[in-house]
Amino acid sequence: MSSAAGTPSDCGGHRPWQSYHTAYTNAKAGMEGVDREKVQKVIYEMSKGSKYFENEQKKEAITKLKIEHLRAQCAKLTDNDISHFQKVAEKKILELEASRDLSKIWLHTDMDAFYAAVETLENPSLKGKPLAVGSMSMIATASYEARKFGVRAAMPGFIGCKLCPDLVFVRPNFGRYTHYSGLARKVFQRYDPNFFATSLDEAYLDITEVCSERGITGEEVASELRDAVHQETGLTCSAGVAPNRMIAKVCSDINKPNGQFILPNDRDAVTTFVSTLPIRKIGGIGKVTEQMLHQVLGISTCQEMLQKGAFLCALFSEGSTDFFLSVGLGLGGTETPEHRLRKSMSCERTFSATNDSHLLFEKLGKHSYS
């Protein structure tokens, strides 16, 4: 297995996190070389007039109203207001900085194109082909060969076919994915018995103890774990190692597929790393929040959160502001979340458009009592 670990020894003394933005932009999840403008045009043309298109237009209209409201609030701020909120922001930043914890080593692991990789492992004839797991209604995941055409998860299958005429479809088999996920999780338990998974193909591990007990680095643990996962499952995974979970997740995406990226437990390394990091790469900042921050305050990177701290304090709730400033500082969770009892169960199925109320009530009834 190849190891694309981002460490100073790999780069002749160059600190890899300083050129993170370029690396991320050029190698994001196998999407390099994709004509994004062409993809967006195809999506627009293929979905125009559909229920999906109408719903997206409604959501965009709501977002536009939110942006206009924030702009109006921003325009009302006086110099005295800004001066006051600047002091509030500076106080918050000092308090947040004081909470920085560099004592933990977190590893985030993400299986590469998991569903597609499992299907290819089970059926080797699919290897090298542009593969979509899902249906014409919705794609659950796509192989890296398909992603080169702009095909991606959560995209309707008929649009995927337009982007990639040779796209091969395979129906999801969640029993199969659960099996392989279980094999990978047995490996994770060797390094952190209390690891927690966020999905079948992603998990967070606190490797602080194993590094200390065995006298090895986070880089060595990541490489060893990835090799073990491949040996046990036949699949590859990517990993990110960092002082907290938020940054570890970002790191695991840098050298995908089948690679790893290590960020040292050093404050300067962390702040340099996040300085050019696009805000959309942070979990919790979605499309709408990204648009509001960019179009109202001109914020595109995590560092700009700190530079516009006064305006964030003035326009957003205290909870949101604390989160934004924490992102700007590169702070994230360092403690293992408490185990919570399961409060619900879920079952998903993508339906074709239908007005058959009898069918819908039948399906609801079935899952309500299952």
Buried (B, 14 or more C-beta within 10 A) or exposed (E): EEBBBBBEEEEEEEBBBBEBBEBBEEBBBBBEEBEEEEBEEBBEEBBEEEEBBEEBEEEEEEBEEBBEEBBEEBEEBEEEEBEBBBEBBBEBBEEBBEEBEBEBBBBBBBBBBBBBBBBBBEEEEBEEBBBBBBBBEBBBBBBBBBBBBBBBBEBBBBBBBBBBEEBBBBEBBEEBBEEBBEEBBEBBEEBBEEBBBEEBBBBBBBBBBBBEEEEBBBBBBBBBBBBBBBEEBBBBBBBBBBBBBBBBBBBBBBBBBBBBBBBBBEBEBBBBBBBBBBBBBBEEBEEBBBBBBBBBBEBBBBBBBBBBBBBBBBBBEEEBBBBBBBBBBBBBBBEBEEEEEEEEEEEEEBEEEEEEEEEEEEEEEEEEEE
